Every structure is written in structure tokens, then in C-alpha cells.
Amino acid sequence: MMGENIVVVSGLSKKFCRNFKRSLWYGLQDISSELIGRERYRAKLRNDEFWALKNINLELKQGELIGLIGPNGAGKTTFLKLLTGLIRPDEGEITIRGKIRALIALGAGFNPVLTARENIYINGAILGASKKEMDSLLGEIVEFSELEKFLDMPVQNYSSGMLVRLGFSIAVNIHPDILIVDEVLAVGDAAFRRKARNKMMGLLHSGISVIFVSHNISLVSALTSRCLYIDQGEIVDIGPTERVTSRYLNDSIKKSGDEDESSEDFLMASAFLTTPDFVLKDVKLMNLDGVETNDFITYQDIKVSFEVEFLKSFKDVFIAISVRSQLDDVVIAFNRIPEKKNFEAGMANIECCILKNRFNEGCYKIGFYVTTLSNEALFKSNRAKSFNILADMETFERSRSSHGYTVIDTEWDFL
């Protein structure tokens, strides 16, 4: 159960200078002004200055887990540094009731030449824990991190995954009042990420508040019920996670929509694997009437046409496509062409028809994959083309499916 506000941020703003030499001069001016009691240039921007954050307001309750999302350069890291006291705001106030612990960067807070055991005790002391308390917590920290065999090894020899394990284990087992978790959890292996996620959910029941920062929108949606979305230093939206993440994804799609998906350069750049012997020239989406469109409704046929070029002859070629969600979840992967296909050097057209699609409302991405029987990969892309499934009342009436990626026709009976 959530209690009183444990973090209150009011009108928080922070500015930086793009010119290094000029920033040093401004810093000297500000320090001199404070020493003689003169007001600093807080509200106005000087030459080469810009607002990294502007008028941020937030209340975090005890036992609440809130997500923080936004594109690269939005101001998320600046916000976290302000919360943890690493930098000072130019405007606004931050009120924190309790101890705060942040996992912002790999190895942050660790002395690389000291062992993991020594770093555990130093981090505990920083958070106000006595040696006696750390003695009682050491076993729990080591067990959770699964680093028993490496406890007396200098952390400079640790891998990034081991640093994440150690840092997270210290942070969650010393039981701070507020925990800030940045993208560091993306580095650990799948088993540890799952373990860390379960641990964070357990922390909420003990009254610890968590600010979770990630570009993994699926994870933010799964963990948080409220979310803060910032862009270009300002709040875009704050509220229920489902609404805020949906807006963030829609904004991302609009920005990427400025790119010409039909261009060969875009198609090749979107691939995570290419070879000099294969080129994806164009991808088109059409309805069965042959009208080219990116907008469809549920139960409508979707015809996908790939224009490709083989720079040399290939035997036993297999083609596969996938459909992914905005969150990059695989909705479905279609089987490869049943018969092995041979292609001569030159242009070719490959078509696939998704009959009576059952995708729910939203935006989706088509993946395209070309391999040979000998397992030689020619082309792999998870985003060869985007398309939209639009809302349709008939679909809702037939399936009553308002959530998830697919719709299923249902019949109800009450006996």
C-alpha cells in the first residue's frame, strides 16, 4: 500500500553550456556571485547555454514504482543526477525523505583496485550502514549476486555483467528508501534480469520506492503502473503507464515516419545482417484490390511484395517473414517457402498474402529474412516495413478483444 510522498520535485530546471571554455567562465562567475551574495544568472540563458531540464514536477509515494522514459538526450540522466545530488539545479526544489541509492552507470561507486568484499562495505558505509549491519547483510548480498567465488578479486577484473550483479545486489539488500535503476539491468544475463525484476517487485511490498529508467518499454509496462515521459528536457506526459508508453511509442513512430521507408538505403540500413550478394530494393503493402497502403483493418487481407536483387545465382533459398509489435515483441513468424527455390542473378519479386489478418489495433513491423539450405544468411531485417491496424467497431463486436496483439472470435453462453 502506497503512503506519503517520499520524493517531491517542484519546478526543477537545469541548464548547461555547449562551449567548454565558456562554461568554465560561467562557472567562475556563478561561484564569485555566490561568494559575494549576488544572485546568479539562474533564469536567463547566456550565450551557448540551453535548458537540459525545464520545469519538471514529480511526486513519488512510498512503495511506488514509477517509470521514466524518453528518447536519447531527453534529459533523463540529468534528472537522475539532480535527484542523487551529483549536480545542483538552477531552478526549483527537490525534497527527499529517506536514503537514496542509484544504479546509474556500470561500476559507479566502486573502487576498481579494491575487492568486491571491500567495495560492499564501502558502499554500505556511504549509505549509512554500520559495519555490524554490513556483517549481517554480507551473506545475503553475496548469495544474490552469485559471486561467491570472486568475492576477493579486484572489481577491475569483473565483466560488465558481474558489475551489474554486484551493484544491484548491494543496492537492493541494504534497503534504501528510494532506489533508482537506470539501463544497467539491460547488461545482465536473462536469468539475472528475471531475478532482479522479481526482487524489485518484492521491494515494493516492503515500502521501498523505485524510479525505473529504461528504453525497454515492454519491461516498463510490466513493472510500473505510472510513468513519466520527458523529451527535450520537458515533461510530455505523466500518468498511467499504458497511456504514457503508448504516446511515447506513437511519437517515436511519427519521428521514424519522416524516414523514407521505400528507399533502398533505408531498407538496407534497417537490416541487422546483409551481404554483398543480396539487395532488398523495395517493399510494398497492398490490399487485394492492388491498392498500395500502410493502413488496414482487422480481418482484411494484407498483400506484401518484396522487390529483391540477387547479385549472383543461389540454390535452395528459403524466405521467411515475421510481424513484430511496437515493443518489438514477435507477434507471429511465418513459415518459410515450403519448396526450396533457386534464384538466378538479377531482379525478383516475392509476394506473401496474410489472409484475413487477426491483428489488433496498433502499429506493426514486418521482418524479412533470406537464407539458404546450407544455412548461409543473405539478409535479415526485423523492420523492413511498418503498417497500421485501425480501430473497427465490427472487429470489437465480433471478438471483444481490446488488449493484446491478436483478436479471437468468441461465443459466450451462460448456463
N, C-alpha and C positions, 0 to 999 in steps of 0.2 A: 504494500500500500504506500503510495507516494505522500510525503509530508510537506514541510515548509520549503520555501525557496532556499537552496544552498548556494546557488550562483545567481547573481543579478548583474547584468550588463546594461548600462544606460548611456546612450548617445556616444558609443565608442568610435573613435576615429584615429587613424594613424597615417602619417604621410612620410614619403621617402623622397630622396633626391636621385635623379638619374645620373648626375655627374659626380664622380667620386671626389675630386678635389674640391668642388663647390660644397659637397655635403660635409666635408671636414670643416670648411669655413663656417657653414651654418651651425654646425655643432658647437664650434668655439664661441660663436655669437650667443647661442642659447645658454651655454654654461655661464658666460660672462653676465648675461642678463639676469640669471637666477641668483648669481652671487651678489649682485648689487640691488636685488629686489625689484628689477624691472620686468614687466610682463613679456613673455616670449611671444614670437610670431606663431601662434598656435592656429588661429582660424584662417589665416590667409596663406595662399601658396606663393612661394618665391620662385624665381627662375629655376626651371628644371625640376621643380617639385611636383608630386602627384599624390592623390589620395589612394593609398593601398587599401584602406578601410574607411568607410564613411557612414556614421550614424547607425551603428549596429546596436540592436536592443535584444536582449535574451534573458529569459528566466528559466533556470533549471531546478527542478524539485528533487528532494531527497528520494533516492531509489528510482530515478528516471533514467532511461537510456535514450538519448537523442542523437540523431544522425546529422552529420554536417557534410553537405555535398556541394559541388560546383566544379567548373572546368579548371584546367591548369591555369595558374596565375589569377585565380578569382580572389585570393586573399585568405584562404583557409589557414595556411601555415602562419601567416602574420597574426591572425586571430588567436591561434593556439599559443603563440609566443607571448602575446599580451596576457592571456589568461594565466600562464605559468610565471609571469613576472620577468621573462627574459628581456623584454623591451618595454618601454613606457609609452602610454598613449599620449597623443597630442590633445585630444578632447575626450570627454566622457569619464565614466567611473566604472570600476569593477569591484563588486563586493563578493567575497568568497568566505563561506563559513565552514572551516574544516581544512584538512590536509589534502593537497592535490598532487597527483602523480601523473606524469605524461610519458607516453611511449611515442615520441615524435620521429626519431631517427635511429637507425641501427647503431648500436654502441654508445648511444648518448648516455652520459653519466657514468661510463665505465673508464677506468684507468687501464690502458691496454697492457701495461707491463705487469700488472697485478693479476693474481689468480682469480678464478670465479668465486672462490670462497671469500677472499678478501674484498672483492667488489660487492658481494652480497652484504657484508657487514657495513661497508662504507655507505651503500645506498640506504640501508636501514637507518643509519645514524642521521643521514640527510633528512629522512622523513620523520625523525624524532623518536625512533625506537631505541630502547636501551640494549646493551649487549646481552643482558639476561633474556629480553624478549626475542632477540635475534637467535640466541642459542635454541630457544624453544621452537622457532619458526624454520630453522635451517633445514631440518629433515623434510618438512612439507615443501619447501621451495625446491630442494634438490630432486625430490621424488616427482614433482610436477614437471620440472624441466627435463627429466630423464637424462641428466648429465653427470650421474654419479661417478663415472669413470674418468671424467675430465674436470673434476671439481678443483684440482690443484694445478691445473695448467693455465698459463697466462692467456687472457682472453684475446690477445692479439693473434693467437693461433686458431681462434674459433672461426668457423664458417658463418656466413650471414644467418643461416637457419639456426645455428646454435646460439648466436647473439640474441635472436628473437626469442627463443625459448627461455634464455636466462632473464632477459629484461622483463618479459611478460610475467614469468613466474615470481620474480621479486615484487613487481607492481601489484599483482592481484593477491598475493599471500600476506603482504604487510598490511593489507586492508586500509587503504586511504579512504577518505570520504568522497573524493572525486577522482575518477580515472579518465585520462584522455588517451585514446588509442588511435594512432594515425595508420597509414598504409603499411606499417611494418608487418602486420599479420599476413599480408599477401606473400611474404617471403617464406614462411614456414611450410613444411610439407602438409599434405592433405589431412593426415591423421592428427597432427598437432593443431591445425586450424579448426578442425571439428572439436577437439578437446578444449581449445581456447574459447570457442563460441559457447560451449556448454558451461564453461566456468564463468563467463561474463553474465550469462542468464542467471546463474546461481548468485552472483554478486548482487543483482537487483533485489533479490528476496532478502538480502541482509542489510539493505538500505544504502548501498553504495551507488552513487550517481556516475553515469558513464557518458562521455561525449565520443561518439564513434565516427571517425573520418575515413571515407573510402570512396574510390571510383567504382567499386563493385556494387552496383545498385541492387542486385539480387540479394546480397548479404545485408545491405542497409534495410531493405524491405523486410527481410526475415527477422532482423534483430530489433528494429526500432518501431515505435508507434508514432513518434513525432520527429520532424525533420526540419533543418534549416538549410535553405538553398541560397548561396551567395554567388554573385558574379560581378566582376569589375569593382570589387570592394563594397558592394551594396547588397542589402537583402532583397532577393527577388520574391521569395515566398517562405513562409514558416507556418507549419500546421501538421495535419495528419500525413504520415509518410506516404501513403498511397497517392494522395493528391499532389504532394510536392515532388515526388520522384517522377510522376507522370509528366508534370510540367517541365522538369529538367530534361527528360528524355525527348519530349516534343521540341524543346528549344534546341537540343543537340541535333535533332533530325533536320530542323529548319536551317541550321548553320551548315550541315553537311549537304543540304539540298542545293546550296549555292554552287556546289561542285557539279560538273557535267558528267553524270554517271554514264552517259553514252560514249564518252571519249575513250579511245583506245588507251591513252596514258592513264586515265583513272582506273580502267578495268585491270590493267596490268599492275598498277600500284596497289590496288586493293588486295592482291593475292599475297599469301604468305609463302608460296612456293611457285617459282616459274623456271622455265628452261629456255634456252635459245631456239629450240626446235618447235615451239608452240606459241601461238599468239591468240588471245581472245579479242576479237575485233569489235564485237557489238553484242548487246543483249536487249531483246525486246519482249515486252509483255503485251498480250492481246487477248481480247475476248474471242469467242468462237466465230463472231462475225468478221474477224480480222481487223478490228479497230484497235489501234495501239493505245494503251492506257496503263497507268500505275494504280488506279483505284478500282476496287472490286467490292462486291458484297458477298456475304456467306452464301454457299450453295451455287455460286456462279463458277463456270469453268474458267480456268486460267491457262492460257497457252504461253509457254516460254520458248523463245527462239534464241539460240546461240549461234553467232557467226564466228567461225574459227578459221585459223590458217595453220596447216602443218608445213613446216619448212623442209621436212623430209618424210619418207614413207614410214608408216608404223603398222605393225600387225598386232592383232589381239588387243585392241584398245577397249577399255571399259569407261563408261561415263556414269557419273552419279551426281545428284543434286541434293541439297538439304534446304530446309526452311528454318530460320532462326528468329527469335523474338528480339525486341528492342534491347532486352537484357542479355542478349547473346546466348540464351538457352536454346538448345536444339529442340524444335517442335516436332520435326519429323525428318528422316533421311530416306530418300527414295532408292530402291534397288537399282543396281547398275543395269545397263542394257543386257538382256538375257543372252543374246548371241554375241560372240566375240566379233568385233568389227575391225576391218582393215581400212586404213586411210592412205591414199596416195598423197604425195606432196602437192599442196595447193589449198584452195578455199573449200570450206564445207559448212553446211548448215545442220544443226542438231536441234530437234524440237521435242518438247515434252509437254503434255497436256495434263494438268491437275483437274480431274473431273469432279464437279460438284464439291469444290473446296469446303472444308468444315472449319476454317479458321475463324476465331472470334475477332471482334473489333480490335484494331490496333495496327501497328506498323511492323512489317516483317522484312527479313533479308534472305535472298536466295544465294546459296553457296553452290559452287560449280567445281567439280573435281574430275581430272582426266589422268588415268593410269593405264599401264599395260599389264598383260598376263604375267610378265616377268617381274612385276611389282616396281616398274620404273615410273615414277611420278613425273608427269609433264606439267601439270598446272593444278593449283589448289587455292581456292578463294572462298572465304566464308561470307563475302559480301559482294557478289557480282552484280546484284540489282536489288533495289528496295521496292516494296509495294505496300499499299494500304488496304485494309478491310474496313469498310464503312459500316456505321450502325444501320440496322434494318429492323423494323418492328416485326416483320414476318418471321425473321430468324428468332427473335426473342420469344414470340408467341409459340413457335414450334419446339424450342429447346429449353427455354427459361434459363439459358446459360449466360450469366452476366460476368463470370470470372473464369480465369484460365485461358488457355490458348486455343482450345478447340471446342466445338459445340457437339452435343449428342442429343438426338431426338429422344424424348421420353414420353411415356404414358403413365399416368397416375391413377390409382384406384384405391378407394378407402372401403375396406371390408369390415 
